[in-house]
């Protein structure tokens, strides 16, 4: 409710529908898992009201980067998911993710405070990386954690991890 983004239930429903449509039409789609870097320290230093305002502004920046046909969800805490349909090549999804990365890296001005954060992202595609909803979410999550392990503030594509 805070961010005005799709709920987890709606996201999961759209993800399941996208899998059915992709299987029927022999097409692919991707999801992007976004986790904010250093968000906990923002809450610890400035309080939850600033943390909530930061989440609201992050959601708006993400929304401004994606197409209206994409589904953006606050999946929990400081984690966001994006369902990207209709993009055939993973390079297009990577370009979108890097655009979001740059948008989130711009300073936020909240209650007379300048706050800078970054995010780590993982991308996974159906059917190349996974055959079920759970596998796809897990693949995007693993790629996001790889981005964090690699030093944060970057995008990792799941299939690149398989090499």
C-alpha atoms as one frame of an Amber mdcrd trajectory, in Angstrom:
protein
   0.000   0.000   0.000   2.832   2.411   0.788   4.266   2.537  -2.726   1.123
   2.138  -4.842   2.801  -0.705  -6.725   1.310  -4.087  -7.527   0.860  -6.416
  -4.584   2.771  -9.660  -4.264  -0.472 -11.545  -5.029  -1.080  -9.574  -8.230
   2.558  -9.976  -9.285   2.432 -13.749  -8.757  -0.821 -13.947 -10.719   0.646
 -12.000 -13.644   3.780 -14.132 -13.504   1.720 -17.322 -13.721  -0.296 -15.887
 -16.628   2.919 -14.845 -18.394   4.251 -18.391 -18.109   1.065 -19.803 -19.645
   1.139 -17.277 -22.492   4.867 -17.805 -23.103   4.374 -21.565 -23.297   1.404
 -21.226 -25.653   3.072 -18.665 -27.944   6.629 -19.991 -27.656   8.021 -16.651
 -26.416  10.156 -15.576 -23.496   9.987 -12.928 -20.799  12.145 -11.832 -17.868
  11.948 -10.741 -14.290  14.257  -8.318 -12.544  14.864  -8.662  -8.817  15.958
  -5.375  -7.220  17.305  -5.112  -3.678  18.306  -1.742  -2.267  21.859  -1.490
  -0.971  22.321   0.242   2.411  18.587   0.639   3.033  18.801  -0.733   6.572
  21.312   1.950   7.509  18.905   4.645   6.236  16.222   3.313   8.585  18.716
   3.008  11.447  20.161   6.509  11.035  17.130   8.554   9.921  14.147   6.523
  11.140  11.363   4.586   9.497   9.429   7.634   8.298  12.376   8.652   6.090
  12.825   5.001   5.096   9.176   4.864   4.024   9.521   8.080   2.032  12.655
   6.670   0.389  10.755   3.510  -0.630   8.003   5.696  -2.090  10.484   7.692
  -4.166  12.379   4.562  -5.267   9.082   3.081  -6.451   8.367   6.240  -8.439
  11.806   6.184 -10.080  11.368   2.536 -11.057   7.895   3.246 -12.415   9.320
   6.105 -14.520  11.853   3.725 -16.120   9.521   0.903 -17.161   6.763   0.602
 -19.722   3.117   0.660 -18.667   2.872  -2.987 -19.746   5.544  -4.038 -17.229
   4.466  -5.036 -13.719   6.390  -3.528 -10.810   5.903  -4.939  -7.329   7.322
  -4.208  -3.912   7.884  -7.836  -3.012   8.864  -7.171   0.576  10.946  -4.788
   2.663  13.364  -3.127   0.252  12.965  -5.718  -2.517  11.195  -4.953  -5.785
  10.358  -7.232  -8.718   9.632  -6.273 -12.302   7.898  -8.530 -14.810   9.166
  -7.555 -18.267   7.163  -9.041 -21.131   7.553  -8.495 -24.845  11.342  -8.042
 -24.805  12.878 -10.785 -26.901  16.574 -10.284 -26.130  18.148 -10.272 -22.688
  20.234  -7.260 -23.762  17.046  -5.169 -23.789  16.216  -6.221 -20.243  19.811
  -5.469 -19.175  19.534  -1.976 -20.663  16.323  -1.411 -18.678  17.982  -2.667
 -15.470  20.985  -0.354 -15.967  18.610   2.572 -16.533  16.937   1.786 -13.197
  20.345   1.413 -11.520  21.347   4.911 -12.668  17.994   6.380 -11.595  18.291
   4.965  -8.082  21.905   6.105  -7.750  20.807   9.747  -8.124  20.593  11.423
  -4.679  17.267  11.519  -2.864  16.299  14.647  -0.934  14.124  13.714   2.014
  13.207  16.127   4.813  16.255  18.340   4.203  18.566  15.339   3.991  20.525
  14.176   0.982  20.506  10.384   0.883  22.427   8.286  -1.604  21.802   4.588
  -2.098  22.322   2.030  -4.810  20.756  -1.279  -5.706  21.759  -4.762  -6.745
  19.774  -6.526  -9.457  19.357 -10.018 -10.779  17.698 -10.929 -14.062  16.251
 -14.303 -14.981  14.319 -15.310 -18.095  11.630 -17.826 -18.913  12.081 -20.447
 -20.335  15.883 -20.232 -20.653  16.648 -20.028 -16.929  13.610 -21.696 -15.389
  10.466 -23.628 -16.230   8.286 -22.726 -13.212   7.358 -19.602 -11.282   9.313
 -20.752  -8.235  12.418 -21.600 -10.264  12.274 -18.235 -12.043  11.968 -16.279
  -8.796  14.806 -18.327  -7.321  17.042 -17.739 -10.359  16.473 -13.964 -10.239
  17.135 -14.017  -6.489  20.393 -15.932  -6.942  21.520 -13.491  -9.624  20.700
 -10.546  -7.329  22.711 -12.088  -4.493  25.584 -12.612  -6.917  25.421  -8.882
  -7.711  25.683  -8.147  -3.977  28.625 -10.545  -3.597  30.340  -8.905  -6.577
  30.352  -5.558  -4.751  26.753  -4.291  -5.042  25.411  -1.530  -7.308  25.301
  -3.754 -10.387  23.211  -6.041 -12.554  23.811  -9.777 -12.924  22.066 -11.880
 -15.559  21.384 -15.391 -14.287  22.442 -17.234 -17.434  25.850 -15.572 -17.242
  26.295 -17.345 -13.905  25.952 -20.746 -15.592  29.109 -20.336 -17.660
